[in-house]
Amino acid sequence: MIKAGIIGSTGYAGQELVRLLLQHREAEIVWYGSKSYVGKQYSEVFSNMFELVDQKCMEDDMDALADAVDVIFTATPQGLCASIVNDEVLGKTKIIDLSADFRIKDVSVYEAWYGIRHAGPQYIQEAVYGLCELNRESIKGARIIANPGCYPTCSILSIYPLAKAGLIDMGTLIIDAKSGTSGAGRSAKLGNLYCEVNENIKAYGVTTHRHTPEIEEQLSYAAGEPVCLNFTPHLVPMNRGILVTAYASLRRPVSYEEVKKLYDDCYGKEYFVRVLPQNVCPETRWVEGSNFVDVGFQIDERTNRVIMMGAMDNLVKGAAGQAVQNMNLLFGLPEKTGLELVPMFP
């Protein structure tokens, strides 16, 4: 039985980790960390856990936690994990970090986009980017897993087959993305109030969103060239879900069958990435509550562009589900363990 601890268990991603790990036959949560609710019953914070979790919230003490668990999940704001990880901790346990602290390999890029000094740059190079479908073998032997961001996960998986094949002009790539409000976290913010979000859709972080360099870096590995793109996220009035629509010019004319084969070659054996049939577009409602990513594409011969699309649940594959998928790989378990979740509808 894998003993797991969660730092930041009372945020949306942390609570989703709890929900998934409670159903995991090979894992046991022994530490419910929370900065805001120390000493309070976890089920008082989240009533859906009534009679399912009888533990109290504990301090976010990574040193003590390392002595008690096999894996630590850090579902915390940027900067915290990097400030508390150390060699002693890494000698005792594995870390799966859901923040951005170890996702970007160039510390100067991280500091420029996130506006904070990186507190643990000595661990950046050894951290493995935890997009399981692309980095599976490297993940298995890692000490630190940088769990990808939600927008990057959906964007990269939607675009990767064509970027890798060199079929698209990466300099023309534009990503339009939309997310439910849980992607902004659980803390009280004026822009997330009901009256601000309901019956409204808005762009935010235009030209400045912090997931931009993460997407660029990972797609540059796929394309074998530096990538600079436009990424514009939007907030939509729903709880969960991400929809990505990406546009790029084709380097040459292609057929549907040729592009479909590229997607099938990449994802044909991947349980969690579903390549949709021709003329079927991804929708968030068909992946909600699951670890699936639905991807599809359309070729626009008139403009010589391809439109690449993806949909997923931002709290599952975009955060907690992917973290559990990474844990399964770290401990030699079947990758689907605890994650065979049928999407919820309606």
C-alpha positions as CSV (number, residue, x, y, z in Angstrom):
1,M,0.0,0.0,0.0
2,I,1.4,3.4,-1.1
3,K,1.3,5.9,1.7
4,A,0.4,9.3,0.4
5,G,0.5,12.8,1.8
6,I,-1.1,15.9,0.4
7,I,0.1,19.5,1.0
8,G,-2.7,21.8,0.0
9,S,-5.5,19.2,0.4
10,T,-8.2,21.8,0.8
11,G,-8.0,23.5,-2.6
12,Y,-9.9,22.3,-5.6
13,A,-7.0,20.2,-6.9
14,G,-6.2,18.9,-3.5
15,Q,-9.8,17.8,-2.8
16,E,-9.9,16.1,-6.2
17,L,-6.7,14.2,-5.2
18,V,-8.5,13.1,-2.1
19,R,-11.5,11.9,-4.1
20,L,-9.4,9.9,-6.5
21,L,-7.0,8.4,-3.9
22,L,-9.9,7.3,-1.7
23,Q,-11.0,5.0,-4.6
24,H,-7.4,3.8,-5.3
25,R,-6.9,0.2,-4.2
26,E,-3.2,0.6,-3.8
27,A,-2.9,3.9,-2.0
28,E,-3.8,5.3,1.4
29,I,-3.9,9.0,2.4
30,V,-2.1,9.5,5.8
31,W,-1.7,13.3,5.8
32,Y,-4.2,15.9,4.9
33,G,-2.2,19.1,4.8
34,S,-3.7,22.5,4.8
35,K,-2.4,26.0,5.7
36,S,-5.9,27.4,6.4
37,Y,-7.7,24.6,8.3
38,V,-5.1,23.1,10.6
39,G,-6.9,21.1,13.3
40,K,-10.3,21.1,11.6
41,Q,-11.9,17.9,10.5
42,Y,-11.4,17.4,6.7
43,S,-15.1,16.4,6.4
44,E,-16.1,19.8,7.9
45,V,-14.2,21.6,5.1
46,F,-15.8,19.3,2.4
47,S,-19.1,17.8,3.4
48,N,-18.9,15.3,0.6
49,M,-16.2,13.5,2.6
50,F,-18.6,13.0,5.6
51,E,-18.1,9.5,7.0
52,L,-15.4,8.9,4.3
53,V,-12.6,10.8,5.9
54,D,-12.3,11.1,9.7
55,Q,-8.8,12.8,9.8
56,K,-8.1,16.3,10.8
57,C,-6.2,18.8,8.6
58,M,-2.5,18.9,9.5
59,E,0.3,21.5,8.9
60,D,2.1,21.7,5.6
61,D,5.3,20.2,7.1
62,M,7.2,18.5,4.3
63,D,10.1,17.4,6.6
64,A,7.8,15.5,8.9
65,L,5.7,14.3,6.0
66,A,8.7,12.8,4.3
67,D,9.2,10.4,7.2
68,A,5.6,9.2,7.0
69,V,4.8,8.7,3.4
70,D,6.1,7.2,0.1
71,V,4.9,10.1,-2.0
72,I,4.0,13.8,-1.4
73,F,1.6,15.7,-3.6
74,T,2.0,19.4,-3.4
75,A,-1.2,21.1,-4.6
76,T,0.0,24.6,-3.7
77,P,0.6,28.1,-5.1
78,Q,3.7,28.7,-7.1
79,G,6.9,29.0,-5.0
80,L,6.0,26.9,-2.0
81,C,7.2,23.5,-3.1
82,A,10.5,24.9,-4.4
83,S,11.0,26.7,-1.0
84,I,10.6,23.6,1.1
85,V,12.0,20.7,-0.9
86,N,15.6,19.6,0.1
87,D,18.0,16.7,-0.4
88,E,16.9,15.0,2.9
89,V,13.3,15.0,1.8
90,L,14.1,13.6,-1.7
91,G,16.2,10.9,0.0
92,K,13.1,9.6,1.7
93,T,10.1,10.1,-0.6
94,K,8.9,11.1,-4.1
95,I,7.3,14.5,-4.9
96,I,4.6,15.2,-7.4
97,D,4.3,18.9,-7.6
98,L,1.1,20.3,-9.0
99,S,2.4,23.9,-9.1
100,A,4.6,25.3,-11.9
101,D,7.8,25.3,-9.8
102,F,9.7,22.6,-11.8
103,R,7.9,22.7,-15.2
104,I,10.1,25.2,-16.9
105,K,13.7,24.3,-17.4
106,D,15.0,27.9,-17.8
107,V,14.9,29.5,-14.3
108,S,15.0,33.0,-15.8
109,V,11.9,32.3,-17.9
110,Y,10.1,31.0,-14.8
111,E,11.0,34.1,-12.8
112,A,10.0,36.5,-15.6
113,W,6.6,35.0,-16.1
114,Y,5.7,34.2,-12.5
115,G,7.3,37.3,-11.0
116,I,9.0,35.5,-8.1
117,R,12.5,34.2,-7.4
118,H,12.9,30.5,-7.8
119,A,13.8,29.0,-4.4
120,G,15.1,25.6,-5.6
121,P,16.7,26.0,-9.0
122,Q,19.1,23.1,-8.2
123,Y,16.3,20.7,-8.7
124,I,14.9,22.0,-12.0
125,Q,17.0,19.9,-14.3
126,E,16.3,16.6,-12.6
127,A,12.5,17.2,-12.4
128,V,10.6,15.3,-15.0
129,Y,7.7,16.9,-16.8
130,G,4.8,14.6,-15.9
131,L,2.9,14.5,-19.2
132,C,2.6,10.7,-19.0
133,E,1.8,10.0,-22.6
134,L,5.0,11.7,-23.8
135,N,7.4,11.1,-20.9
136,R,6.4,7.8,-19.5
137,E,9.8,6.1,-19.2
138,S,11.5,9.1,-17.7
139,I,8.7,9.5,-15.1
140,K,9.2,6.0,-13.7
141,G,12.7,6.7,-12.3
142,A,12.1,10.3,-11.1
143,R,12.3,11.9,-7.7
144,I,10.5,15.0,-8.6
145,I,7.6,15.1,-11.0
146,A,6.5,18.4,-12.4
147,N,2.7,17.8,-12.9
148,P,1.7,19.8,-16.0
149,G,-0.7,22.7,-16.0
150,C,-4.3,22.2,-17.2
151,Y,-4.1,24.4,-20.2
152,P,-0.7,23.0,-21.3
153,T,-1.9,19.4,-21.0
154,C,-4.9,19.9,-23.3
155,S,-3.0,22.2,-25.7
156,I,0.1,20.0,-26.0
157,L,-1.8,16.8,-26.5
158,S,-4.1,18.4,-29.1
159,I,-1.1,19.8,-31.1
160,Y,1.7,17.3,-30.5
161,P,1.2,14.9,-33.4
162,L,1.3,17.6,-36.0
163,A,4.2,19.5,-34.3
164,K,6.2,16.3,-34.1
165,A,5.6,15.4,-37.8
166,G,6.6,18.9,-38.9
167,L,3.3,19.4,-40.8
168,I,2.5,22.8,-39.3
169,D,4.3,26.1,-39.4
170,M,4.9,26.6,-35.6
171,G,5.3,30.4,-36.1
172,T,1.6,30.6,-37.1
173,L,0.3,28.7,-34.1
174,I,-2.6,30.4,-32.2
175,I,-4.3,28.7,-29.2
176,D,-7.7,29.8,-28.0
177,A,-8.7,28.1,-24.7
178,K,-11.7,28.2,-22.4
179,S,-11.8,27.0,-18.8
180,G,-14.4,26.6,-16.0
181,T,-13.9,28.7,-12.9
182,S,-12.4,25.9,-10.8
183,G,-9.2,26.4,-12.8
184,A,-8.7,29.7,-11.0
185,G,-8.5,28.0,-7.6
186,R,-10.7,28.1,-4.4
187,S,-9.5,31.3,-2.8
188,A,-11.9,34.3,-2.8
189,K,-11.4,36.6,-5.8
190,L,-13.6,39.3,-7.0
191,G,-13.5,38.1,-10.6
192,N,-14.7,34.7,-9.6
193,L,-17.8,35.8,-7.7
194,Y,-21.1,34.3,-9.0
195,C,-22.4,37.7,-10.3
196,E,-19.1,38.4,-12.1
197,V,-18.9,35.0,-13.8
198,N,-22.5,34.0,-14.5
199,E,-23.9,34.8,-17.9
200,N,-20.5,36.0,-19.0
201,I,-17.4,35.0,-20.9
202,K,-14.2,36.9,-20.9
203,A,-10.6,36.7,-22.0
204,Y,-7.9,37.1,-19.4
205,G,-4.1,37.0,-19.2
206,V,-4.0,38.1,-22.8
207,T,-0.3,37.9,-24.0
208,T,0.7,37.4,-20.3
209,H,-0.8,34.1,-19.2
210,R,1.8,32.1,-17.2
211,H,1.1,28.8,-19.0
212,T,2.4,30.3,-22.3
213,P,6.1,29.5,-21.8
214,E,5.2,26.0,-20.6
215,I,3.3,25.2,-23.8
216,E,6.1,26.8,-25.9
217,E,8.8,24.8,-24.2
218,Q,7.1,21.4,-24.6
219,L,6.0,22.0,-28.2
220,S,9.6,23.2,-29.0
221,Y,10.8,19.7,-28.0
222,A,8.2,18.1,-30.2
223,A,8.9,20.4,-33.2
224,G,12.7,20.4,-32.8
225,E,12.7,24.2,-33.1
226,P,12.0,27.2,-30.8
227,V,8.3,27.9,-30.6
228,C,6.7,31.3,-30.0
229,L,2.9,31.4,-30.1
230,N,-0.2,33.3,-29.1
231,F,-2.2,31.8,-26.2
232,T,-5.4,33.4,-25.0
233,P,-7.5,31.8,-22.2
234,H,-11.1,32.6,-21.5
235,L,-13.2,32.1,-18.3
236,V,-16.6,30.5,-18.9
237,P,-19.5,30.1,-16.4
238,M,-19.1,26.4,-15.6
239,N,-17.4,24.5,-12.8
240,R,-15.1,22.1,-14.7
241,G,-13.7,21.7,-18.1
242,I,-11.2,23.0,-20.7
243,L,-11.7,23.4,-24.4
244,V,-8.8,24.2,-26.6
245,T,-9.0,25.3,-30.2
246,A,-5.7,25.8,-31.9
247,Y,-5.0,27.1,-35.4
248,A,-1.9,26.8,-37.6
249,S,-0.9,27.0,-41.2
250,L,0.0,23.8,-43.0
251,R,3.4,23.4,-44.6
252,R,1.9,21.5,-47.4
253,P,-1.5,20.1,-48.5
254,V,-2.6,17.1,-46.5
255,S,-5.5,14.7,-46.5
256,Y,-7.7,13.8,-43.6
257,E,-6.4,10.2,-43.7
258,E,-2.8,11.4,-43.4
259,V,-3.4,13.6,-40.4
260,K,-5.7,11.0,-38.7
261,K,-2.9,8.4,-39.0
262,L,-0.5,10.8,-37.2
263,Y,-2.9,11.1,-34.3
264,D,-3.6,7.3,-34.2
265,D,0.2,6.6,-34.3
266,C,0.7,8.8,-31.3
267,Y,-2.4,7.9,-29.3
268,G,-3.7,4.6,-30.6
269,K,-2.4,2.7,-27.5
270,E,-3.1,5.5,-25.1
271,Y,-6.1,4.8,-22.9
272,F,-6.6,8.3,-21.7
273,V,-6.4,10.1,-25.1
274,R,-9.4,9.5,-27.3
275,V,-9.0,10.5,-31.0
276,L,-12.5,11.4,-32.2
277,P,-14.0,10.3,-35.5
278,Q,-14.1,12.7,-38.5
279,N,-16.3,15.8,-38.1
280,V,-16.9,15.1,-34.4
281,C,-15.6,18.0,-32.2
282,P,-14.5,17.6,-28.6
283,E,-17.0,18.8,-25.9
284,T,-16.3,19.2,-22.2
285,R,-19.5,17.5,-21.2
286,W,-18.2,14.2,-22.6
287,V,-15.1,14.1,-20.4
288,E,-16.3,15.7,-17.2
289,G,-15.2,13.8,-14.1
290,S,-12.8,11.6,-16.0
291,N,-9.1,11.4,-16.9
292,F,-9.8,11.4,-20.6
293,V,-8.7,13.9,-23.2
294,D,-10.7,14.0,-26.3
295,V,-8.9,15.3,-29.4
296,G,-9.9,16.0,-32.9
297,F,-9.0,18.2,-35.9
298,Q,-10.4,19.7,-39.1
299,I,-8.5,20.7,-42.2
300,D,-9.5,24.0,-43.8
301,E,-8.3,23.7,-47.4
302,R,-9.6,27.2,-48.2
303,T,-7.1,28.9,-45.8
304,N,-4.5,26.1,-45.8
305,R,-4.9,25.8,-42.1
306,V,-5.6,23.0,-39.7
307,I,-7.7,23.4,-36.6
308,M,-6.7,21.2,-33.7
309,M,-9.1,20.7,-30.8
310,G,-9.1,19.1,-27.3
311,A,-11.4,18.8,-24.3
312,M,-10.8,17.5,-20.8
313,D,-11.6,18.0,-17.1
314,N,-9.2,20.6,-15.7
315,L,-9.3,19.1,-12.2
316,V,-8.8,15.5,-13.3
317,K,-6.4,15.1,-16.3
318,G,-5.5,18.7,-15.8
319,A,-4.4,18.3,-12.2
320,A,-5.3,15.5,-9.8
321,G,-5.9,12.7,-12.2
322,Q,-2.7,13.2,-14.0
323,A,-0.9,13.3,-10.6
324,V,-2.3,9.9,-9.8
325,Q,-1.4,8.7,-13.2
326,N,2.2,9.8,-12.4
327,M,2.1,8.1,-9.1
328,N,1.1,4.8,-10.7
329,L,4.1,5.0,-13.0
330,L,6.4,5.9,-10.2
331,F,5.4,2.8,-8.2
332,G,5.1,0.3,-11.1
333,L,1.3,0.1,-11.0
334,P,-0.9,-0.2,-14.1
335,E,-1.4,3.3,-15.3
336,K,-5.2,3.2,-15.2
337,T,-5.3,2.1,-11.5
338,G,-7.8,4.3,-9.7
339,L,-8.6,6.3,-12.8
340,E,-11.0,4.2,-14.8
341,L,-13.7,6.9,-14.3
342,V,-16.6,7.0,-16.7
343,P,-17.3,10.6,-17.6
344,M,-20.4,12.1,-15.9
345,F,-23.5,13.1,-17.8
346,P,-25.5,15.2,-17.5
